[in-house]
Amino acid sequence: MGKLAFLKTQFIVHLLIGFVFVVSGFIINFIQLCTLILWPISKQFYRRVNCRLSYSLWSQLVMLLEWWSGTECTLFTEQATIDKFGKEHVIIILNHNFEIDFLCGWTMTERFGVLGSSKVLAKKELLFVPIIGWTWYFLEIVFCKRKWEEDRDAVIEGLKRLADYPEYMWFLLYCEGTRFTETKHRISMEVAESKGLPKLKYHLLPRTKGFTTAVQCLRGTVSAVYDVTLNFRGNKNPSLLGILYGKKYEADMCVRRFPLEDIPLDEKEAAKWLHTLYQEKDALQEKYNQEGLFPGQQFKPPRRPWTLLNFLFWAAVLLSPLFKFGFGIFASGSPLLILAFLCFVGAVSFGGRRLIGVTEIEKGSSYGNQEFKKKK
């Protein structure tokens, strides 16, 4: 093991990375709070400022994937699709099988200049997660309780509010509603059988309400739907902790572009279109498992230096005073001050670890289990 590889496994290094992310996150949230005064003056200027503030936060996580772990991301698509990346508003449909699927999506948004303005239809619980949920609130992320009767009006209002968004946005939908597990898949396929729908091998049965509503509300704003099917070479199942330890993965993403005008206007027909899409996604995963590659031309968009420079900026701003303060505390020889300092650093580290826990599959939502059972 080389020196750098050894360094990436050390707890104290993880502690410092977590400290930088958490403290910079609270600073960014405070600045975002102050930007609220801009809304009545210029809504669009407020949005542009918050896009850049969110970029400064999310790019730290992208830095871990691109520069710290060295994970490589390969796109399988057409040149014509690549040429449109970052130049149009789109809806993204991504399979929800891995702990870092969102991070692979973010690295692509970063490389095409739309990380700060990327959106997602997120579960309401995340709104109350410090840093993550608060940043999303200022970004006008659409939150839902995943109970359509209660969500309908709020989701429609949130989507329509994005119609005049000034920056190109990629709006992410996890149409499966929850992350894939074997238990959820078994229950989901029982529901599919009861409804006479084709069974899926690698995905959960897609929920259509969020998709059809997003398509209806964003017509005239969104130009296309990008279907993204993600997998990892070597049958790997990566985690955010693995990224933190510097493990390198090879992510492959098959991207297909569907112009919005090709998606039916009728809600039932649009729902049928989505079910067909997931059957195609299943076939793509089957082909990948058999051949180790997706079909299509391969592209490796180069990583940009901004994520690394942004992290180094925050590290310089925050770690220098931390080291100076810590040295002063230990030099004082006061057991009480030393204990208080260690408790403070430990609390920040614990907070960072809890944020990582949000992504872990085994700690995921039971939503899929409960909701599919209700539909049976």
N, C-alpha and C positions, 0 to 999 in steps of 0.2 A: 504494500500500500504506500503510495507516494505521500509526501508531506501535505499537499493540498487535499488529497482524498481523506487523509487522517483528520485534517482540520475540519472538514465538513461533517464529521461524525461527532464532534465534541459538543457537549451540552452547553458550555459557556458561550460558544459561538452561536448556537441556536437561541440562547438567552438574549444575546445582543441583537440578533436579527429581529426577534420578537419585540424587544424593547423599542427598536426603531419603528417598526410597523405600528405598534399600539400607540406610542406617544405621538408620532406624526399623524396618525389617524384622528386622535382627539384634537390636535391642532387644526387639521383640515376641517373637521366637523365644526369647530368654533368659527373658523373663517367663513364656512358655508352659512352658519347662522347669521353672521354679520351681513352676508350678501342679500339677505331677505329684503333689506331696504331698497335694493335695486329693482325688485319686481314691479312695484307700481310706477317706477320711472321708466324702465325699459326691460320688459320681460325677456326679450331676445338676448340682451346683453347679460342679464342674470344667468340665462341658460349657458351662454358661451363661457362665462367665468366658471360655472360649476362643472362644465365638461372638463376643463383643464384642472380643476381641483381634484376631481375624481380620478383623472388620469394619474395625477401625482401619487395617489394612494394605490389604485389597482395595478399600476405598472411595477410596484414593488413585488407583487406576487408573480407577475409575468417575468420579472427579472430572475426570480428563483428557478422558474422553469427553463428559461432560455440560457442564462449565464451561469447560474449556480449548479444546476443538474446537467445542463448541456443537452436537454431533451430535444430531439429533432422532430419537426412536424412536416409531413409530406402531403401535398394536396393531389388528389386524382380528379381531374376535371378537364374542361376545354379552355383553350386560349381565350375564346370569346367571353367566357365567364370570368376568367381572371381579369380581363380588361375592364370589367364593370365593377370590380371590388373597390369599395370605398368611394364610389361615385354615384350611389343611389341609395334610397331608403329601402330596406328589405326586411322580410320576416325570415327568421332562421328556425328550422326544425332540426333538433339535435337529439340523438338517442341518449338515454340517461342510464348508462351501464357502469360508469366508472366514477371514482371519487374526484378525479381531476378533469372530468369532461369539460366543466366550465372553464378551467384554466387553459385547456387547449383551444377552446373557442376564443378566449381573451387574447391569446398570443397571436391568433390570426387577425383579430380586430386591431391589435396594436400595429401589426406589420402593414396594415392597409389604412391606418390613420383614423380609426373610428372607436378606439377603446374608450375614450372619455364619454362618448355619446351613446355607447351601447346600452340597450334596455333589456328588460326581462319581465315576464309575468311571474311574480314571486309570491310565495306563500306569506300570509299576513304575519306569521310568527317571526319572520326575519326582520320585520320593521323594528322590533324591540331589541335586536341584537346590536350592542354598541359598535360603532364604527361602520360595520357593514350595512346594517339597516338604516342607520342615520344618514350615511352618505347617499344611499338609494333614495331616501325621502326627498332630499334636496335635488336629486336628479329626476324627480317626477316618475319614479318607477311605479308601475301598476301592481298593487298588492291585492291578493284575494284570499278568502277563507277556504276556498275549494268546496263551497256549498253554493251551487249556481243560483238558487233562489235568493240568497243573501248577497251574492257577488254581482249579479247581473248589472244593476244600475251603476255601481261603483266602477266596474271594469269598463263599461261602455263610456262613462264620463272620462275616465283616465286615458283611454285610447284616443278619444276625440280631441283631448287636450294636446295630444302630441302631433296633431295634423299639421301644425305650422312650425314644427321644430326646425331651428335654423341650421343645425349640423346634420350631416348624413348619419343616420342611425341604423344599427342592426338590432332588430327586436327579436329576442330569443324566446322560443316556446319549447318547453318540454311537454309534448303532447301526451306522453304516458302518465304525467301527473306526479310521478314519484319514481325514485331510483329502482332499477331492476334488482330483484332478489328471486331466488328459486321459489320461495313461498308465495310471493306476490304473483309470479308468473303462473304458477299452478292455478291459483284462484282466478286470475284473469282469463286463462284459457277455458275454465269452466263457464265463465260468463259468456265468452265468445261462442262456445258450443250451444249454450242455451238461447242465444240470439241468432244462431244460424250464420255466424261470421267465420271466415277462414281463420284457422289457428295460426299463431306466430311462434316461431322457435326461439328468437333472440330478443323479442320486444314484448312489452305489455300491450294490451289492447289500448289504442289511443283514445283519449277523451276529445270529443269533437267540438264542444261548446266554445272553449277558449279560442280554438283555431278559427272557427267560422265567424265568431264575433270580431276577432282581430282583423280578418280579411274584410269584413263588411265595414268596420269603422275606419280602416286605414286605406280604403280604396281612394285613389286620387292623390295619396301621399306615397304609399309604398309601390315600387315598380315590379317587384318580383318576390318569390319565395325561394330561398336557398334550402334545399334538403341536404343535410350534412350527416353522414354515417361515419362514426368514429370507431376505430379499433387499434390495438397495439401489437406490434410484431413480437414474436416469441411467446404468444399467449400470455403476456404479462397483464397483471391487474394492479396498476400503480396507485399510490396513495400520496396525499400531500406530505405526510411524514417522510415517505420515501424520497420525495423531491427535496425536503429539508435536509436529509442525510446525503444529498448529492447523487442519488441514483439516476442514471441516464436511461431514458426510455425512447422508443421510436414510435411516434404516433402517426397513423395514416388516416386521412379524412377524404372520403369521397363526396364531392360537392356537385349537386345538380341544380341548375337554375330553371325555374318555371315562371314565365311572365304572369303577372297577376291576372291578366285578361284571359288566361287559359284555365283559371279556376272558376267553376260555376258560381253564378250569382245566387242561385237557390240554396238555402241552408242545407237541405237534405242531400242535394247533389254534391255540395262542397264537403259534407261529412263523408259521403261515399268516396269522393276523390281522396280524402285523407286516409281512409282504410286501405284503398288501393296502393297509396304511396307506402304505407307501412308493410304491405306484402312485398313491395319492391325492395324496401330497405332490408327485409328479412332475407330475400334472395341475395342481396349484395353481401350480407354478413356470411351467408352460407358459402358463397364464392370465395370470400376472403379466408375463411377457415380451411377451405380446400386447397387454395392456391397461394395464400400468404400475401396477396395483393388485391387491391380493388381494380376494376377496369378503368381505362382512361389514361390520358397523358399525365405524367408526373411533373409536379412543380414544387420547388423548395424556396419559398419566399425568404430572402435573407433577413436575419434579425437586425434590428436597428439599435444604435447605441443609447438611445434616450432612456430606456428603462434602467440600464446600469448607471448612467450619469445621474438620474433622478435619485436612485437609492444611495449613491455615494454622497450626494448633496445632503440628504437627510441624515446619513450616518455621521458626516462631518459636523453637522449642526447639533446633533443630539448626543453623540458619544463623547465628544471632547469635554463638554461640561460634566457629563456623568463620570468620566474617569477622574477629572479634577476634583469633583465633589467627593467621590469615593475615596480617593487618596487622602483628602483632608480628614474624612471621617476615621479612617484607619490610623492615620497619624495622630489623631487626638487620643487614641487609646481608651476611649470611653466605651465600655461594653454595651451600654444602652443605645448609644448612637449607632454603633456597628450593627447591633441587632435590628434596629429600626431600618437602617439602610438595606440590609439583606432582606428584610420582610418586604420592603417596597419593591426591590428588584424581583423578588420571588412572586409578588402579586402581579406585576406586569407580565412576567413569564407565564404565570397561570392563566392570565387573561388571553394571551396569545394562543396558548394550548387549547383553551375552550373554543376560540374562534376556529382553530383547525378541526376541532371535534364536530363542528357544524357540517363538515363535508364527509364524515366517515360513514360508510355504508351500514356498518353494524349498529350505528346510532341514528340511523335514518328514521323517517316518519313511518308510522304504522298506517298512514292514510290509505295506501293501496290495499292493504289487507282488509280494512274496515269497509271501504267504499265498494270494493268489488263484491264483498259478501252481501252488502245491502241490495245490490242489483240482481243477485241470484234469485 
